[in-house]
Amino acid sequence: METTTCPLCARPRTAADARGLAWSSERGPHGAVSWICPSCTRSRLIEIETLVPLVALDGPATRRQPAA
């Protein structure tokens, strides 16, 4: 199943967006595809390239904190 909005900012992905290459994708653990809008892709590129799971910035903190 594919998402129709960016999971980070909720921007809708239109049919015109689907024909272009601006949106990036992330495959979930069960094969679901999430499409990430161009703005979020640019701002979160380090996380995307290093395969760090993406979470919405205003969502719950689900990442592990480094040990102190």
DSSP file (Angstrom, degrees, kcal/mol; ACC not computed):
  #  RESIDUE AA STRUCTURE BP1 BP2  ACC     N-H-->O    O-->H-N    N-H-->O    O-->H-N    TCO  KAPPA ALPHA  PHI   PSI    X-CA   Y-CA   Z-CA
    1    1 A M              0   0    0      0, 0.0    32,-2.0     0, 0.0     2,-0.3   0.000 360.0 360.0 360.0 139.8    0.0    0.0    0.0
    2    2 A E  B     -a   33   0A   0     30,-0.2    32,-0.2    32,-0.1     2,-0.2  -0.824 360.0-122.3-108.9 147.5    1.3    3.5   -0.8
    3    3 A T        -     0   0    0     30,-2.0     3,-0.0    -2,-0.3    32,-0.0  -0.537   8.3-155.7 -81.7 154.6    0.6    6.7    1.1
    4    4 A T  S    S+     0   0    0     -2,-0.2     9,-3.3     2,-0.1     2,-0.3   0.375  76.5  48.2-110.0   0.7   -1.0    9.6   -0.7
    5    5 A T  B    S-C   12   0B   0      7,-0.3    30,-0.4    32,-0.0     6,-0.1  -0.953  96.1 -93.3-135.3 157.2    0.4   12.3    1.6
    6    6 A C     >  -     0   0    0      5,-2.5     4,-2.2    -2,-0.3    30,-0.2  -0.552  30.3-143.9 -67.0 127.5    3.9   13.1    2.9
    7    7 A P  T  4 S+     0   0    0      0, 0.0    49,-0.2     0, 0.0    -1,-0.2   0.647  96.5  48.7 -70.0 -12.4    4.2   11.3    6.3
    8    8 A L  T  4 S+     0   0    0     48,-0.1    50,-0.3     3,-0.1    49,-0.3   0.817 132.4   7.5 -96.1 -35.7    6.2   14.2    7.7
    9    9 A C  T  4 S-     0   0    0      2,-0.1    27,-0.0    47,-0.1    -1,-0.0   0.447  90.7-122.5-127.6  -3.9    4.2   17.3    6.7
   10   10 A A     <  +     0   0    0     -4,-2.2     3,-0.0     1,-0.2    -6,-0.0   0.639  50.8 160.8  68.9  17.9    0.9   15.8    5.3
   11   11 A R        -     0   0    0      1,-0.1    -5,-2.5    -6,-0.1    -1,-0.2  -0.536  43.7-115.1 -66.8 131.5    1.4   17.5    1.9
   12   12 A P  B     -C    5   0B   0      0, 0.0     2,-0.7     0, 0.0    -7,-0.3  -0.426  17.4-134.9 -71.6 144.1   -0.9   15.6   -0.6
   13   13 A R        -     0   0    0     -9,-3.3     2,-0.1    -2,-0.1    22,-0.0  -0.888  27.6-159.5 -99.5 114.0    0.8   13.8   -3.5
   14   14 A T     >  -     0   0    0     -2,-0.7     4,-1.9     1,-0.1     5,-0.1  -0.288  32.8-102.7 -89.1 173.0   -1.0   14.5   -6.7
   15   15 A A  H  > S+     0   0    0      1,-0.2     4,-1.1     2,-0.2    -1,-0.1   0.868 124.3  54.4 -62.4 -36.6   -1.1   12.7  -10.0
   16   16 A A  H  > S+     0   0    0      1,-0.2     4,-0.8     2,-0.2     3,-0.3   0.881 106.9  51.0 -64.9 -37.7    1.3   15.3  -11.5
   17   17 A D  H >4 S+     0   0    0      1,-0.2     3,-0.6     2,-0.2     6,-0.4   0.878 103.9  58.3 -65.4 -37.3    3.7   14.6   -8.6
   18   18 A A  H 3< S+     0   0    0     -4,-1.9    -1,-0.2     1,-0.2    -2,-0.2   0.790 103.7  52.4 -64.8 -27.6    3.5   10.8   -9.3
   19   19 A R  H 3< S+     0   0    0     -4,-1.1    -1,-0.2    -3,-0.3    -2,-0.2   0.729 105.2  67.8 -79.9 -21.8    4.7   11.4  -12.9
   20   20 A G  S << S-     0   0    0     -4,-0.8     3,-0.1    -3,-0.6    -3,-0.0  -0.215  79.5-127.0 -92.1-176.7    7.8   13.4  -11.7
   21   21 A L  S    S+     0   0    0      1,-0.1    -3,-0.1    -2,-0.1    -4,-0.1   0.236  79.9  98.6-113.2  11.1   10.9   12.5   -9.8
   22   22 A A        +     0   0    0     -5,-0.2     2,-0.3     2,-0.0    -1,-0.1   0.806  68.0  75.1 -74.8 -29.7   10.8   15.1   -7.0
   23   23 A W        -     0   0    0     -6,-0.4     2,-0.2    -3,-0.1    14,-0.2  -0.614  68.6-152.0 -85.7 142.2    9.3   12.9   -4.4
   24   24 A S  E     -B   36   0A   0     12,-2.1    12,-3.2    -2,-0.3     2,-0.3  -0.666  11.4-138.5-104.2 166.9   11.4   10.3   -2.6
   25   25 A S  E     -B   35   0A   0     10,-0.2     2,-0.4    -2,-0.2    10,-0.2  -0.904  11.0-161.9-128.8 156.4   10.1    7.0   -1.1
   26   26 A E  E     -B   34   0A   0      8,-2.4     8,-3.0    -2,-0.3     2,-0.5  -0.999  16.3-141.6-134.5 130.7   10.7    5.0    2.0
   27   27 A R  E     -B   33   0A   0     -2,-0.4     6,-0.2     6,-0.2     5,-0.1  -0.829  19.1-140.5 -97.6 127.6    9.7    1.3    2.3
   28   28 A G    >   -     0   0    0      4,-3.6     3,-1.6    -2,-0.5    -1,-0.0  -0.158  32.0 -92.6 -77.7 175.7    8.3    0.3    5.6
   29   29 A P  T 3  S+     0   0    0      0, 0.0    -1,-0.1     0, 0.0    -2,-0.0   0.741 126.0  44.7 -64.2 -24.1    9.0   -3.0    7.4
   30   30 A H  T 3  S-     0   0    0      2,-0.1    -2,-0.0     0, 0.0    -3,-0.0   0.186 126.5 -93.4-107.1  16.3    5.9   -4.7    5.9
   31   31 A G  S <  S+     0   0    0     -3,-1.6     2,-0.1     1,-0.3     0, 0.0   0.392  76.0 145.0  92.7  -3.3    6.5   -3.4    2.4
   32   32 A A        -     0   0    0     -5,-0.1    -4,-3.6     1,-0.1     2,-0.5  -0.463  42.7-137.2 -69.2 140.6    4.3   -0.3    2.6
   33   33 A V  E     -aB   2  27A   0    -32,-2.0   -30,-2.0    -6,-0.2     2,-0.5  -0.884  15.0-165.6-104.7 126.5    5.7    2.6    0.5
   34   34 A S  E     - B   0  26A   0     -8,-3.0    -8,-2.4    -2,-0.5     2,-0.5  -0.941  12.1-144.9-108.7 130.3    5.7    6.2    2.0
   35   35 A W  E     - B   0  25A   0     -2,-0.5     2,-0.5   -30,-0.4   -10,-0.2  -0.835   9.5-154.1 -98.7 130.7    6.3    9.1   -0.3
   36   36 A I  E     - B   0  24A   0    -12,-3.2   -12,-2.1    -2,-0.5   -30,-0.1  -0.900  19.5-120.8-109.1 127.1    8.2   12.0    1.1
   37   37 A C     >  -     0   0    0     -2,-0.5     4,-2.5   -14,-0.2     5,-0.2  -0.110  27.2-106.1 -64.5 162.1    7.6   15.5   -0.5
   38   38 A P  H  > S+     0   0    0      0, 0.0     4,-2.4     0, 0.0     5,-0.2   0.869 118.0  52.1 -58.9 -39.4   10.5   17.4   -2.1
   39   39 A S  H  > S+     0   0    0      1,-0.2     4,-2.1     2,-0.2     5,-0.2   0.936 113.7  42.4 -64.5 -46.2   10.7   19.9    0.8
   40   40 A C  H  > S+     0   0    0      2,-0.2     4,-1.9     1,-0.2    -1,-0.2   0.857 111.5  56.6 -69.1 -34.0   10.9   17.2    3.5
   41   41 A T  H  < S+     0   0    0     -4,-2.5    -2,-0.2     2,-0.2    -1,-0.2   0.942 109.9  44.9 -60.8 -47.0   13.4   15.2    1.3
   42   42 A R  H >< S+     0   0    0     -4,-2.4     3,-0.8     1,-0.2    -2,-0.2   0.918 116.1  45.5 -63.6 -43.0   15.7   18.2    1.2
   43   43 A S  H 3< S+     0   0    0     -4,-2.1    -1,-0.2     1,-0.2    -2,-0.2   0.745 122.1  36.4 -75.5 -21.4   15.5   19.0    4.9
   44   44 A R  T 3X S+     0   0    0     -4,-1.9     4,-2.1    -5,-0.2     3,-0.3   0.073  77.1 122.8-116.5  23.7   15.9   15.4    6.0
   45   45 A L  H <> S+     0   0    0     -3,-0.8     4,-3.0     1,-0.2     5,-0.2   0.855  71.4  55.4 -57.7 -41.1   18.4   14.1    3.4
   46   46 A I  H  > S+     0   0    0      1,-0.2     4,-1.8     2,-0.2    -1,-0.2   0.932 110.6  45.7 -58.9 -46.2   21.0   13.0    5.9
   47   47 A E  H  4>S+     0   0    0     -3,-0.3     5,-2.2     2,-0.2     4,-0.3   0.903 113.9  49.0 -64.5 -41.2   18.4   10.8    7.7
   48   48 A I  H ><5S+     0   0    0     -4,-2.1     3,-1.2     1,-0.2    -2,-0.2   0.941 112.7  46.5 -64.0 -47.7   17.2    9.4    4.3
   49   49 A E  H 3<5S+     0   0    0     -4,-3.0    -1,-0.2     1,-0.3    -2,-0.2   0.798 115.0  46.2 -67.3 -29.2   20.7    8.6    3.0
   50   50 A T  T 3<5S-     0   0    0     -4,-1.8    -1,-0.3    -5,-0.2    -2,-0.2   0.321 111.6-119.7 -96.6   8.2   21.8    6.9    6.3
   51   51 A L  T < 5 +     0   0    0     -3,-1.2    -3,-0.2    -4,-0.3    -4,-0.1   0.757  54.7 159.7  61.1  28.8   18.5    4.9    6.5
   52   52 A V      < -     0   0    0     -5,-2.2    -1,-0.2    -6,-0.2    -2,-0.1  -0.691  51.3-104.2 -76.3 130.7   17.5    6.4    9.9
   53   53 A P        -     0   0    0      0, 0.0     2,-0.3     0, 0.0    -1,-0.1  -0.338  37.0-128.2 -59.0 133.1   13.8    5.9   10.3
   54   54 A L        +     0   0    0     -6,-0.0     2,-0.3    -7,-0.0   -28,-0.0  -0.654  28.7 179.4 -86.3 137.1   11.9    9.2    9.7
   55   55 A V        -     0   0    0     -2,-0.3   -47,-0.1     4,-0.1     2,-0.0  -0.973  38.6 -96.1-130.8 149.5    9.4   10.5   12.2
   56   56 A A    >   -     0   0    0     -2,-0.3     3,-1.3   -49,-0.2   -48,-0.1  -0.377  30.6-129.4 -62.0 140.6    7.4   13.7   12.0
   57   57 A L  T 3  S+     0   0    0    -49,-0.3    -1,-0.1     1,-0.3   -48,-0.1   0.821 109.5  43.8 -64.6 -31.0    9.1   16.5   13.8
   58   58 A D  T 3  S+     0   0    0    -50,-0.3    -1,-0.3     2,-0.0     3,-0.1   0.390 101.3  92.7 -94.3   4.7    5.9   17.4   15.7
   59   59 A G  S <  S-     0   0    0     -3,-1.3    -4,-0.1     1,-0.2     2,-0.0  -0.203  92.7 -63.7 -86.5-178.4    5.1   13.7   16.4
   60   60 A P        -     0   0    0      0, 0.0     2,-0.9     0, 0.0    -1,-0.2  -0.354  55.4-105.4 -67.1 147.0    6.1   11.6   19.5
   61   61 A A        +     0   0    0      1,-0.2    -4,-0.0    -3,-0.1    -3,-0.0  -0.628  52.0 159.9 -74.0 107.3    9.8   11.1   20.0
   62   62 A T        +     0   0    0     -2,-0.9     2,-0.2     2,-0.1    -1,-0.2   0.424  37.5 100.4-111.9  -0.2   10.3    7.5   19.0
   63   63 A R  S    S-     0   0    0      1,-0.1     2,-0.2   -10,-0.0    -2,-0.0  -0.578  78.7-107.0 -86.7 150.1   14.0    7.4   18.4
   64   64 A R        -     0   0    0     -2,-0.2    -1,-0.1     1,-0.0    -2,-0.1  -0.534  30.7-131.8 -71.8 138.1   16.5    6.1   20.9
   65   65 A Q        -     0   0    0     -2,-0.2     3,-0.1     1,-0.1    -1,-0.0  -0.702  30.4-101.4 -87.2 142.2   18.5    8.7   22.7
   66   66 A P        -     0   0    0      0, 0.0     2,-0.1     0, 0.0    -1,-0.1  -0.338  43.4-100.5 -62.4 145.1   22.3    8.1   22.8
   67   67 A A              0   0    0      1,-0.1    -3,-0.0    -3,-0.0     0, 0.0  -0.421 360.0 360.0 -66.2 138.6   23.5    6.7   26.1
   68   68 A A              0   0    0     -2,-0.1    -1,-0.1    -3,-0.1     0, 0.0   0.440 360.0 360.0 -88.5 360.0   25.1    9.4   28.3
